Amino acid sequence: MSDEIRLIDKIRAETIGYGGYSLSNNPFPETGKAPQHPNFCAGRGVPLNRIYDFVADVYNHESISGLVVLGTIGGGKTHILRYVRDKINDELEDAPSGKALAIYVENPQTGVLHIYSEFMSGIETALLTSVLWKVVSAALYKEIREKKLASDQLGPEPGTIQKWFGGELTASGLLNVTGNLETLRDQIARGNLSRDKLSNLFITYLEPHISDKDFVKCSVKLLLEDDVFLLNESWNFICGLRIGKDAQKTLGLLKSSLAPRDINRSIFKSVTDIFKEAGYRVIFLLLDEVETFATFGPQTRFAILDEFRSFFDALPSNFGLILACAPRAWQQIISTYPALRDRIKHVVELGYMKPEETVELVKAYIGSARTKGIPDPIYPFTKDAIFEISRLRRGIVRYTVEACHTLIKEGARKSFPPINKKFVTTYIKPLEPTEPKGATLIE
């Protein structure tokens, strides 16, 4: 008989429960990295309020500058950007003065084209389609109501518009995004409406808002096309990706992809304009890891930053830009291209977490997994233990959270003792007295 351990037995033996700490699970991520959608942002009240002030100024059209969040690698920049993104989308989705939309982009990589591509991917096909349909259907209803549109302009033969749309045509009915767009597509499939005639009509509706003719054609394809391949290629083009020659020819496009100059000159403004027409007052782009720009050689870095400056200058007043960057890299970026300092005027420094702020951080994580009422909100940690973690991890959020994960896990393995200062020093060692390793900067 083999002595080899069965995996299922190993898994059962290694299973750790956290009920002894009145926790449903270990609430601290093992790597200390930010979740995709943070439920809280603890210990960062001051910088958060400064970011909220900026959001309010942009929403009220009182600021056309940008904001940069500065913090060391692992300092919580990603967490705060993702948290602000979700807060904007949740709380300003139905704001009385107009909606707001926030899109998070993880890394600028090679510059404007990648930023734009990730921005559009963040919007997603369904949202852009619904926004386009709101604009187009409003124009369509207006022409029908004002009798500027005869029935034979929509279908292959004379008929009533009520018949084509399957019932009484009202403003509220036509502007119902999902129902009536599907009805429209269904009537095209049945042969009651002409796809070609509608395409030409919708192009005229979108051209006042979108100056790039190829972008307009692909936008109409999102609304009316039933071929999955052409739908996907249209979306790829809209996202700034290069499409094949066959797809370009079939779609009737002049070019196979958007260039950075197209994005800077017109595309970003067109996207924000079409969203504004659909009821969105402001759009925010939250761009993380801007220190990537500092990793390029001097000539490449200057060219990319010049392109980025053109992108910023082309942004309309209803667009807010929030960046996150390591401090040393930001100094190098504005030294390479000083004009960015005048455009990104708002600076929020996260700094290292103070011990009292670390207590708030631990309290929030513990509270997210608490299974029953415990008088002490930081249990199983003691306050002196948290202060010691803060000292050993130098107030850096990622490494603090990482340490707390280890301590909770080891405590569960040791029959759930209180996690005090002695317990901390047993399992957590000081960080090396150097800056956490991040992107390599090129001088």
N, C-alpha and C positions, 0 to 999 in steps of 0.2 A: 504493500500500500504506500502511495506517495505521501511524503510529509509536507508537501507544498500547501501553503495556506490558501483557502478559497477566498476570492475577493469579497463575496457576500458576507462572510464571517468577519473579515477585516473591517468592512464598512460598518457592520453592526457594533463591533468592538470600539470603533473610533467615534461613534455617534455621541455628540455632547448635547445635553439638555441644560437649559439656563433657568429652569423653574425655581431653583434654590435662591436665585437672585430676584425672583418675581419678574423675570423677563421672558418674553416669548422667543427671543433669539438674541444673538450677539448683535447689538444695533450698530456697532462700529465697523465700517468697511475694512477688510483686511489690508488693502493697499492704501487706505486713507484718502483715496481719490473721491471727487465729488460724484454723486449719483446723477443720472440724466435729468431727473426732475426732483430737486431738493424740496422737502416739506418745510424746512425752516432754515434760517440763516442767523445763528446765535452768536453773540459776542461781537457783532459788527454793526452796532446801532448807529454810530457816528458816520462811518462811510456810507452805510445804506441810506441814511437821510440825505446826504449830499447827492447821491445818485438820484434819489426820488425828486429832489429839487430840480435837477437837470431835466428829468423826464417831464415834470410839470411845466418847465419853461418851454421845452420843445412842443409839448401838447398845446400850450397856449400861444405858440408861434412867437415866443419872446427870445428864442435863442436859435442861431443858425451855426453855432460852434459845435465842437465835438468834446467828448470827455474821455480821459484815459484813467484807468484804474491801475495803479502801480503797486506791485507786491512781489516779494521774493518767490522763487520757484517753490511750489508747495504751500504758498501763503493763503490760499483760499480764493484766488481770483476766479477760477472756473466755477466754483460753487456759487459765488455771488452773482456772476453773470447769468448763470442758468436760473438762479432763483429770481432775479429781476425780470428775466424773459418771461417766466411763468406767471409772475405777479402782474405784469403788463397785460398778458393775454387773458388772464382770468378776470382781473378787476376792471379792465377798460374795454372788454369785448363788446359791451352794450352801453358804453358811456353815453349820456344824453346828448353831449355836444359832438359826438362822432366816435367811431371805433378806433382802437389802436391795435397794431400788430407788431410783435417783436420776433425777430428771427436771430438765432444764435449760430455763428459759424466758428468752428473749432480752431481753424488754423488758416492763415492767408496763403500759405505755401508760396506759389510763384507770382502772386500778385492779383490784379483786378479781375482777370478772367476767372480764376479759381474762386475768388470771393463771390463774384456774381453767380457762378454756377452753383455754389453751395447755398447761396441766398435763395435762389429760385427752387432748389431742391427742398429747402426748408419750408417754402410756401406750399409746395406739393401741387400735383395736377388738379386734384379735386377742388381746392380753394381757388386757384386761378380760374378754373373753368366756371365756377359759380360766380366769381366776380365779373368775368367777361360776359356771362349770360345776363347778369343784372343790368349791365350797361346796354347790351344789345336788345334785350327784351323791353327795356324802358323806351328805347328809340323806336322799336317795332310797334309797341302799343300806341305811342304818340302818333305815328303815321296812320295807324289803323283808325284811331279815334278821330283824327282830323280828316279822315277820308282822303289822305294823300296817297294811299296805297290801294290800288285796285286788286281785286281777287285774282285776276289772271297774271299778276306780277309775282305770285307766290307758287302757284301750282301749274301743272301741265295743261290744265283745261279749266274753264270757268267753274266756280263753285262758291259756297259760302264759307267764310272764315270760321263761323261757329261749327260747321261740319268738320273742318280740318282739325280744329283743336278739341273736338269731342265734347262740345257743350258751350255754355254761355261764356263769352270772352270778357273778362273784367280786369281792371287794373290789378287788383289783389291776386286774381287767379293767374294772370300772365306772369306776374313778377314772382310767383312761387318758383323758386329755382329748380328744385329737383323734379317736381311733378311735370311742369310744362316743358322743360327741356327734354325730358324723356318722351312726353307726348309729341313734341315736335319731331324728334328722331323717329318715333313710331310712325308718324304720318309720312315722313320721307320714305321709310321702308315700305309702306303700303302703296306708295306711288301717288299719294294725294298732294304732296308738296315736292317741289323741285329743289334738290340739293344745290344744283348749279345756280339757280336764281337766288336762293337764300344766301349762298356763299357770297355772291356779288353784292347783295344788299348789306350783309353783315360787314363786309369790307368797308363800305361807305360809312357805316356807323362807327367803326373803330379807327378809321384813318385820322379823325380830328384829335384822337388821344395818343395814337401810336404812329410815330413818324417813319419807322423802318418798315418797308413794304413786305419784306420776307417775314418779319415778326408778325405782322397783321395776318398774312396768309396762314401761318402756323397756328395762330390764335383761333382763327375760324375753323381750322381742322379739328381743334380740341372740342369745338361745339358740335360739329356736324359729321365728322368722319366716322365711319363704322369699321374701317380696315384697321386692325390692331397694329400692324406694322407701321402704317402711315401715322397713326396716332402716336406711337412711341417715338418715331423719328421727328415728328413735329415737336414733341415735348423735349427731346434731346436738343433740337436746334434752339428752342426757347431758353434752355438751360445753358447755352453757350458751348455745347459739345459739337464736334464735327460729325456731319452725317455723310453717308455714302453718295456717290455720284448718281446712282439709280434713284435713290430717294429724293435727292435734290431735283432731278429732272421731273419725276412724277409729281412732286409738290409744286413745281414751277417756281423754284427759288433762284435768285440771282447769285447767291453765294452758298457755300456749304457750311459755314459757321460764322458766328459773330466774332468780331475782333475787339480788343480792348478799347480802341478808339470809338467803335460803335456804341459800346456800353457807356463810355464816358460822355459822348456827345448827346446821346438820345435815349438809349434803352432804359437806363435806371429811371430817368425822368418819366418815360412813358409808362413804366410799371407803376410808379407811385401815382401818376395821374389817373390811370385806370382804376386803381384802388380808391383814390379820392372820389372819383365819380360814383363808385359803388358804396360810398358812405364811410370810408376810412379817413379819419382826420389826420393821422400820423402813422408812420412806419419807423420802427427802430431796427437797426442792425447792431448786434452785439458781437464784436470780433475779438476772439481770444488768441493768445500766443503770438502777439504782434512782434515779439522778440525774434521770430523767424526772419524778419527783414534784416536783422543785424548779423545773420550768419552768412550772408552773401559777400563776395568780394566788393571792394569799393565802387568799381564801375557799375557792376550789376545792381548793387544796392541803390546807387544813385538813380539809375534808370527805373527801377521798380518803385522807388519812393516818388519820383517825378510823375509816374503813371498814377500812383495812389493819390497824389496831390490833385491831379486833374480829375480823378474820380470824386474826390471830396468837393472840389469847386463846382462840379456839375450837380451836386445833390440839391434838391429843392428844399424850400423852407419847411415842408411837412415831413422831413426825414431827419431822424436822430441817429448819431453814430457814437457808440460806446466801445472803447478799446480796452484791452487788458495787456499789460506788458511788464516784464521784469525791469526794475529801475535802471540798472546799468545799461541794458540794451536800449531803453528809451533815450537815455542821454546820448548814446551813440547814434541813434536814428535822427534825433533833432540836430545833432552836430553835423551829420551828413547832409541833412536837408532842413535848415533852420525855418523855412517857410511853414513847416508843419506845426511849429510851436505857436504861430499866430492863429492857426486854424483849430487846433486842439487846445483850447484855452483852459478847460476845466480839468484839474488834476485831483484825483482822490487817492491818497496813500493808505494802504491797508496796514502796513507796519507789522511788527511781531505782536502776537496776542499777549496781553498782560495776564497774570495769574487769575485775576477776577473775571476776565473775559473767558478764560479757559474753563472756569467753573460753569459759566453760562452755556458754553459749548457742550460740555459733558452732560449737563442737566437736560439739554434739548435731545441729545442722542438717547439718553436713558429713558426719557419720557416717551419717545417714539415706540419703545418696545415694552413698556411697563404693563404687566398683566393684572395687577391689583394695587389698591391703595397702600402706599408706603409713606409715612410722614416725612422721611428724609428724601428729597427729590434727587439727590446725587448718589444714594445707596446703590451699589455696595462700596462706592468710593468714599473716602474721607476727604475733607477739604485739604488737609496737609498733603495727602497723596496727590491730589490734582495740582497743587502748587509745585510739588516735586516733579511731576510729569512735565509741567510747563517749563521748569528750569532745565530738565534734561533734554527736552525736545526744542528748547530755545524759542518757544512761543510760535513755532511753525505748525500751521493747522494740520497739514497732511501727516506729519510725523507724530503729532499729538494723537490724532485719531487712530493711527496705526498702532501706537503704543497701548491705547485703551483697548483695542481689539485683542491684543496679546494678553493683557492683564485679565480681562473678563474671561477669556478662554482658559487661561491657566487657573484662575480662581474656580471655575466650574469643574476642572479636573481635580482640584484639591479640596473638594467638599464644601465649596462656597464660603471661604473665610472673608471677612471684611478686607477690602483692598486699601491698606494703609501705606504710609510712607515706606516702611520696611519692606512690604510686599513689592512695592514699585521698584526699589533699588535692587531687589533680588533678580528681577527679570528685565529691567530696562537700563540700558547703558547710555551715557551721554553721547550726543552727536559730536562728530569731529568738528573742531573749531574752524571750519572753512565754510564758504558759501555752498549750499546744496548744488550739486552738479546739474546744470541745465544745458541749453543750446550753446555750442561753441561760438563765441563772438570772434569775428575777423576784423582786426583793426585796419 
